[in-house]
Amino acid sequence: MDLMERLAKHKTLGSAPREELAWLVANASLQKRSSGEVVSRKGQPVEGLFVILSGRMALFVDRGAGPNKLVEWGEGDVTGMLPYSRLVSPPGDAIALEPLEVLALHRDRLREMVQQCFEITSILVHLMVDRARLFTSTELQDEKMISLGKLSAGLAHELNNPASAMERNVCVLLNRLDGNEGAAREVGGAGLTGAQLEAVDAIRASCLEKKISGTRASIEQMDREDAIAEWLAAHELDTNNASMLADTEVTFEALNRVAEVVRGSALNAVLHWAATGCAVRRLASEIGDSATRISMLVMAIKGFTHMDQAMVAEPVALEPSLSNTTSVLRSKARDKSIAVVVELPADLPRVYGFAGELSQIWGNLLDNALDAAPHGGRVEVSASCEGQRVVVRVIDNGPGIPAEIRSRIFDPFFTTKPMGHGTGLGLDIVRRLVRHNDGAIDVASQPGRTEFQVMLPIAGAGH
C-alpha cells in the first residue's frame, strides 16, 4: 500500500483533502525506528512533525526516581512539532516502544504547510489544543503530588519533634511521680513541727520560682549542679538530688534556712519531695507546650489547605494565609539555617480571591525562595497596600536569576533545578493561579536579591 492510501486511512489526517495529503507525502520523509530508539531527546530541539503510520512511541519524564511514562502515541496519531506550537524541546525523551514507522515533516516546512494545507492545519491545531490540555493536567497533577510530598515530609518532621518530646517527657514524668509519692510519704511520716513545715513550704516555693534569665548555658548548669552537690555532701545528704535541684531555681539561702530546722533523713526527704514536685510541674508544662505546638501545626496545615472551605472567591486575610504557609515550610528553612521574616502591617486589607489557590501561590514562591537562598541565608515576606491592590513580596538573598533566562522562568517545563528536583511548572502554576485571582506577578532579580511581587485586588474594590 502506498503512502497516499495509508494517509487516506489515517485516523487523524484521513479526512483531509487528497491534494493536501499529496503535499504532505511530497514534502515529508518516511522514517523507521527500532524498538527502544529515541525519537526526540529532552533538551534538544524537536525535529518536526511525526505522523505515526505503525507502531507505538511514548514520552518518558524523569522525576528523580526513574523514567515515568507521561503519554503514549500509536498508529493513527500525530505528534512532535505542531503548527503554531511554542514547543522547542520536549519535557522528556520520546522513545519507540516497538518498531515504528513515521512520516516526518521537518520543522522548517511547517510554515509552508500552514499556507498550503488549510484542512490539515485545522486538524493539527485542534490536536495541539487537546495535547496542551493533556500535558497541563498531567503535569499539574505531578506538580501537586511533588508539592504534597514536600509538604508531607516537612509536616512529619515538624510533628515528630513535639511528639518525640512528649513521649520522652511522659516516661520521665512517670519516674518522677513515683519518686515524688515516695518522698511525700517520708515527709508525712517524719512528724514535722509547724516551724519545720513552714521551712518545707519555703523551700518548695523557692524551687518553683520562675526563671528570670531564661535557659542557663550548659557550663553554667554544670557549675550549679556541682555547687549543689558539694552543699549536699557537706550536710551529709544524698547527692543524687543535686541534678534535680539544679534544674530548679532554689537558692543556697533557702537551702541553708531549711537545713537549720530540718535535719537527717527528714531533710533528704524534704529536698527530694521539693525537687521531684518541681520536676513534675516542669515536665507537665513541657508536655502541654508540645501538645500546643502539635495543635498549632494541625491548624496551620488546615488553614494552608483550606480543606473545610468551598472553592469560591471570597475576602481573604493575608496574615493567616502567609503565616500558615511559613509554618508548614519551617522545617525546610531550619534545615538550611535560613531566617524567614514575615512583616505585615496590622491594617492590611483583605484581598479578593480563592483562599486555597492563594496558599498554593505562597507555598510555591516561598519554597523556591528557600531553594535559592544560601545556607544561613534570609527570606523576607512582606505586603503593602498600593492603590486598589495589595502587593505581596517574597525576597531571597540567593545568587539571582541570570538575565538571559529571566524571560523564560514562567514558561511551562522550564527549570534550572537538577533532574528530579523540579518539574518546571511551579512558576507556571503560580502565574496561572495569580491570573485566576485577577492579579498580576512580576520579578526583579540581581545577585544577592530576587524579589517576586504578587499584586492582588483589595476585597470590595470592584468585587
Steps between C-alpha positions, in 0.01 A plus 500: 500500500649838401529798736197679356275204573643463849443870572146481360425233765685687776282556807603865547577628149287271283219755465730763343476568124715270286691791350611600851598142580694495175686817607589328827630189320708715266662705774538247784723197536416148609708401803528171684609475863595186691346406833673697778640764263473862613283702261555834674714577803440739788694824465540462123275666237215288368584412138150550366152358455458122540204320338497150650416236239575190711645410841495687828712765674477669839633804684694416817570766765753444780396641839805366681369148562545375144312558172125534531276463193308824455311431174494235226429529125420223255391432144270777379642769731703812422761645733820703505505863386149621413395820320517815720639298790755672726661164573878519461619187680293227664477467882640146471624236257264366231587132448369236258324225694500267196613521136371835382416655164449875485455752224723784619459860383799718594414798720631739232213392269221570752447860387455385141261226613285760678480698175434202272293263717210677672309185607807317632601814692151530648506135613845538655413825681208325671734212580752744650232648728407151622869415553562820695201422720627145560854613580378777728262280699752214527793719596286706735405181681868399516594841636226478761621155605859622527385802704289269717803275553712796613217622719450157657872455568527843658185452706611154619832651609326786679254268676769250594691749718218584746365143487842357589540758776162399644596131491831566677345728760218257580754227582697736724179634654388154611838445665488839674145434622613176664786685668275785609242265651769313695655826625155632598439191716838549672428866566156414633645235732777724635269670752619851414410794722318814384828693465654216300196481270532874437863441399386214272245730331770767459748261331227372269402857409865577430524199269190610310620857439476589130825548315588862438799466267371222273681170439845471656802421289629142529816601686301719737259214570787256568665747740169544683452124530854458635445775755173345624663155516779647718240660730312170532823309572600757762167441676536121465197482269425294187688662209272324248256787557755752363396464135129553565563788742730666245211501251294709744551861614574402860752731666774410747337739748181291487703178536682638803173612663333159467820325617485702824162352604483162318785250519602145412277270299207739533701772318589252224131422456403868502756592233409198284129582531553864407729416204276225357191714547661778300614250236144365466366850441775584251445177306124552496556853367734372226247232401235772481730714283560205265127430475439868423767488230334197339161672517646813336655291222170324434325837487771633267468211256122526516525869420758435226283244321165666585358147509183612676415780256330501164703614200329836453646848471466694825677765708822341631716626786865471394658483847372149588543384139870600493565393861354152441719455192808609696418254779458213256842568341683582826690170510649562154616845612648355819688229307685775308519737801305758299337788686144552376363844589132583451411869531137595443330825606219463753255689276565295185166468316358169388543396138236343280584153376500124551657423838635156403659633181664788687655249741638307202648824360677581828611138538667489157663843531629437852622151410692644203645775718622244753661302217672813366621643832844381614562307822456750784323738261188710536150503351268795551123504454326836510183666375375853447190673369563685173194665348223247450734204538704322764856419394660193663878475468709183544871585507805275529872578515600224258720533190222653292347402167733548200370768261512264202241261651287747694241522224458120500451423870120499467505270194360148548766231558783755534710436810854570617480232769682165467320197358236373739486823703243689297247464221541850364131564570514670841517858370272420206240383752560810713444731203179321398367503857585869540312579179206287617488724808495816280856580599839551339851376576839654430862424587812711548834332554866575545779310676414488872136604462205348312157648559170354382204739518142375500235769453146408607176703501374630833169347608221746429690679224271412213398164652 
